[in-house]
């Protein structure tokens, strides 16, 4: 399974430069605990407001943190 982590906040070179993110290969959990659920994601929507969330600007939700 792949995961994406924010390495550092994007600057003016985004989206031409996308080295702000780390794509990692993670193990698929096999031992689920009680009340846990494993979901396979087939499609992801990327909303333009996500640029604001990555910028550190104050909005109605918390900023995306590095890592």
N, CA, C and O of each residue as an XYZ file, in Angstrom:
268
protein
N       0.860     -1.151      0.000
C       0.000      0.000      0.000
C       0.906      1.212      0.000
O       2.002      1.170      0.560
N       0.460      2.297     -0.624
C       1.252      3.517     -0.687
C       0.625      4.602      0.176
O      -0.597      4.691      0.300
N       1.474      5.413      0.763
C       1.038      6.546      1.557
C       1.792      7.788      1.119
O       2.916      7.696      0.628
N       1.180      8.939      1.295
C       1.807     10.205      0.936
C       1.918     11.052      2.191
O       0.938     11.248      2.909
N       3.129     11.557      2.453
C       3.368     12.400      3.624
C       3.928     13.743      3.161
O       4.678     13.811      2.188
N       3.560     14.793      3.860
C       4.064     16.133      3.560
C       5.475     16.266      4.121
O       5.672     16.198      5.334
N       6.446     16.453      3.248
C       7.846     16.608      3.665
C       8.087     18.018      4.206
O       8.675     18.194      5.273
N       7.630     19.007      3.462
C       7.721     20.414      3.873
C       6.656     21.178      3.113
O       6.147     20.700      2.100
N       6.321     22.349      3.591
C       5.263     23.131      2.962
C       5.682     23.595      1.572
O       6.820     24.023      1.385
N       4.783     23.516      0.597
C       5.089     23.968     -0.763
C       5.380     25.463     -0.811
O       4.888     26.237      0.009
N       6.191     25.847     -1.793
C       6.465     27.262     -2.015
C       5.962     27.642     -3.404
O       5.137     26.934     -3.981
N       6.450     28.744     -3.935
C       5.965     29.240     -5.230
C       6.313     28.332     -6.407
O       5.761     28.503     -7.494
N       7.211     27.375     -6.215
C       7.568     26.476     -7.314
C       6.538     25.358     -7.526
O       6.614     24.629     -8.516
N       5.573     25.220     -6.598
C       4.509     24.224     -6.746
C       3.484     24.746     -7.735
O       3.145     25.923     -7.617
N       2.958     24.012     -8.689
C       3.015     22.561     -8.852
C       4.122     22.055     -9.774
O       4.226     20.848     -9.992
N       4.957     22.956    -10.325
C       6.044     22.468    -11.184
C       6.996     21.581    -10.400
O       7.525     20.604    -10.931
N       7.209     21.918     -9.152
C       8.084     21.155     -8.279
C       7.210     20.436     -7.263
O       6.468     21.081     -6.521
N       7.287     19.117     -7.218
C       6.436     18.379     -6.278
C       7.258     17.587     -5.264
O       6.772     16.602     -4.708
N       8.497     18.009     -5.022
C       9.310     17.267     -4.049
C       8.974     17.638     -2.605
O       9.773     17.404     -1.699
N       7.814     18.206     -2.398
C       7.345     18.552     -1.062
C       6.680     17.349     -0.388
O       6.353     17.395      0.798
N       6.488     16.296     -1.140
C       5.771     15.127     -0.646
C       6.656     13.891     -0.726
O       7.470     13.761     -1.640
N       6.495     12.995      0.224
C       7.162     11.697      0.211
C       6.105     10.634     -0.067
O       5.073     10.582      0.603
N       6.367      9.795     -1.051
C       5.498      8.645     -1.315
C       6.189      7.447     -0.703
O       7.328      7.127     -1.044
N       5.494      6.793      0.196
C       6.082      5.681      0.937
C       5.296      4.404      0.675
O       4.083      4.438      0.464
N       5.994      3.289      0.693
C       5.348      1.985      0.637
C       5.186      1.511      2.077
O       6.161      1.422      2.823
N       3.977      1.216      2.452
C       3.659      0.807      3.814
C       3.084     -0.601      3.806
O       2.438     -1.001      2.837
N       3.309     -1.350      4.868
C       2.723     -2.698      4.919
C       1.207     -2.621      5.094
O       0.696     -1.728      5.770
N       0.510     -3.548      4.492
C      -0.946     -3.625      4.659
C      -1.215     -4.301      6.001
O      -0.742     -5.411      6.243
N      -1.974     -3.633      6.876
C      -2.259     -4.241      8.181
C      -3.046     -5.538      8.012
O      -4.006     -5.602      7.243
N      -2.628     -6.558      8.734
C      -3.337     -7.839      8.654
C      -4.016     -8.192      9.970
O      -4.963     -8.978      9.983
N      -3.556     -7.635     11.056
C      -4.156     -7.915     12.361
C      -5.008     -6.733     12.796
O      -4.547     -5.877     13.551
N      -6.229     -6.683     12.330
C      -7.120     -5.601     12.727
C      -7.664     -5.873     14.120
O      -7.995     -7.006     14.470
N      -7.747     -4.818     14.896
C      -8.298     -4.927     16.250
C      -9.818     -4.797     16.184
O     -10.381     -4.453     15.145
N     -10.457     -5.074     17.290
C     -11.907     -4.935     17.360
C     -12.293     -3.499     17.024
O     -11.639     -2.557     17.471
N     -13.345     -3.335     16.243
C     -13.877     -2.036     15.796
C     -12.972     -1.322     14.805
O     -13.157     -0.126     14.581
N     -12.004     -1.999     14.203
C     -11.182     -1.419     13.144
C     -11.658     -1.958     11.801
O     -12.238     -3.041     11.717
N     -11.402     -1.182     10.758
C     -11.870     -1.516      9.425
C     -10.781     -1.174      8.425
O     -10.187     -0.099      8.516
N     -10.503     -2.044      7.482
C      -9.541     -1.802      6.419
C     -10.325     -1.482      5.142
O     -11.158     -2.275      4.704
N     -10.054     -0.322      4.555
C     -10.796      0.133      3.374
C      -9.827      0.327      2.222
O      -8.758      0.912      2.397
N     -10.191     -0.155      1.060
C      -9.403      0.066     -0.151
C      -9.941      1.305     -0.851
O     -11.124      1.375     -1.186
N      -9.071      2.277     -1.069
C      -9.460      3.527     -1.729
C      -9.175      3.382     -3.224
O      -8.051      3.077     -3.625
N     -10.196      3.601     -4.032
C     -10.043      3.481     -5.484
C      -9.892      4.838     -6.166
O      -9.197      4.950     -7.176
N     -10.539      5.868     -5.619
C     -10.493      7.197     -6.212
C     -10.312      8.231     -5.107
O     -10.858      8.090     -4.012
N      -9.546      9.262     -5.404
C      -9.332     10.350     -4.450
C      -9.649     11.664     -5.160
O      -9.236     11.880     -6.299
N     -10.370     12.520     -4.491
C     -10.670     13.845     -5.010
C      -9.691     14.845     -4.402
O      -9.459     14.840     -3.193
N      -9.129     15.689     -5.235
C      -8.212     16.722     -4.761
C      -8.880     18.071     -4.996
O      -9.060     18.504     -6.134
N      -9.243     18.721     -3.901
C      -9.954     19.989     -3.949
C      -8.954     21.142     -4.001
O      -7.935     21.084     -3.313
N      -9.208     22.191     -4.794
C      -8.281     23.328     -4.863
C      -7.986     23.981     -3.515
O      -6.912     24.556     -3.335
N      -8.915     23.903     -2.570
C      -8.678     24.524     -1.264
C      -7.541     23.821     -0.518
O      -7.024     24.362      0.459
N      -7.148     22.634     -0.960
C      -6.048     21.938     -0.302
C      -4.749     22.737     -0.369
O      -3.897     22.598      0.508
N      -4.586     23.571     -1.397
C      -3.398     24.431     -1.480
C      -3.335     25.359     -0.274
O      -2.258     25.619      0.262
N      -4.497     25.857      0.151
C      -4.547     26.731      1.327
C      -4.197     25.933      2.578
O      -3.463     26.425      3.435
N      -4.704     24.721      2.695
C      -4.436     23.893      3.875
C      -2.953     23.576      3.998
O      -2.439     23.447      5.109
N      -2.246     23.445      2.852
C      -0.816     23.176      2.865
C       0.007     24.437      3.097
O       1.185     24.339      3.441
N      -0.572     25.605      2.921
C       0.184     26.857      3.015
C       0.402     27.318      4.445
O       1.290     28.132      4.699
N      -0.378     26.824      5.370
C      -0.264     27.263      6.754
C      -1.211     28.398      7.088
O      -1.219     28.869      8.225
N      -2.015     28.854      6.128
C      -2.969     29.934      6.379
C      -4.091     29.451      7.293
O      -4.463     28.278      7.253
N      -4.620     30.332      8.099
C      -5.694     29.979      9.028
C      -7.009     29.870      8.263
O      -7.416     30.805      7.574
N      -7.674     28.713      8.392
C      -8.964     28.479      7.753
C      -9.884     27.801      8.754
O      -9.584     27.754      9.947
N     -10.985     27.285      8.279
C     -11.962     26.635      9.147
C     -11.512     25.271      9.649
O     -12.156     24.700     10.528
N     -10.418     24.736      9.109
C      -9.837     23.487      9.632
C      -8.366     23.711      9.908
O      -7.794     24.699      9.448
N      -7.744     22.811     10.652
C      -6.324     22.933     10.959
C      -5.485     22.740      9.709
O      -5.900     22.065      8.767
N      -4.301     23.339      9.710
C      -3.339     23.211      8.632
C      -2.814     21.776      8.585
O      -2.717     21.110      9.616
N      -2.477     21.306      7.389
C      -1.844     19.995      7.245
C      -0.435     20.112      7.828
O       0.318     21.015      7.463
N      -0.086     19.206      8.724
C       1.216     19.257      9.379
C       2.237     18.426      8.609
O       1.891     17.434      7.967
N       3.476     18.836      8.680
C       4.555     18.088      8.030
C       4.646     16.707      8.646
O       4.460     16.532      9.850
N       4.935     15.731      7.800
C       5.063     14.352      8.272
C       3.810     13.573      8.074
O       3.756     12.393      8.420
